[in-house]
């Protein structure tokens, strides 16, 4: 089972993968830990929110910037 992040712009458009790190994780915890270490850099790069995917199923979406 693979866990990945989908990057979403502030306007809701999906960002192109080649512009951002592409990581695949074997557990949800590993994916969430990676995001905890990298969220600020992603936000600085223009990512408005992220969606956690388990294979092709979206588990949740989370904004990266404070409202």
N, C-alpha and C positions, 0 to 999 in steps of 0.2 A: 504494500500500500504506500503510495507516495503522497506527500503533503507539499503544497506549493503556495506561493503568494501571487495574486493578480494585483497589479498596480493600476490605480484609477486616478485620473486628473480631478481637480476640484469641480469641473463641470460635469463629471460623471462618465467621461469618455475613457475607455481602456487605453492605457499607455502602451507603446510598442516595446516589446521585450528586449530588443537589441539595445535600447537606451538604458536599461537597468540590469542589475544583477539577476541572474536566473539560478535559483537554488531549488533543490529537491531534497526533502527530508524523509526519514523513515518513521518519524513519530510527530504527533501534534506538538508535544512539548519541545522538541528540537526546533520546529518551525517557529514557535512562539518565542523561544529563547533568542533565536537569530534575529527576529524582528525587534525584540527588546534592545538588542545591541546595535541595530542599524536604522531604527526608525528616524532619528534626527537627520541622518545623511539622506535618506529617501525623501523626507519632507523638504529639505533644502534643494533637492533635485527636481521638485515640482510634483511629487506624489501627494495627492490630497487625501486618499484613503487606500486601504488595502483590503482584499478579500482572501480569506484562507480557504483553500480548496483541498478536499480529500479526493484524490483522483480527479473526476470531473464535477463533483458535488460541492457547491459552495456551502461552507459551514457557517461563516459569519463575515460581516464587513465592519471595518473599524476606521474612523478618521484618524489621521496622524497629527493634525494641527488642533490646537485648542480653539474652541468656538468663541 
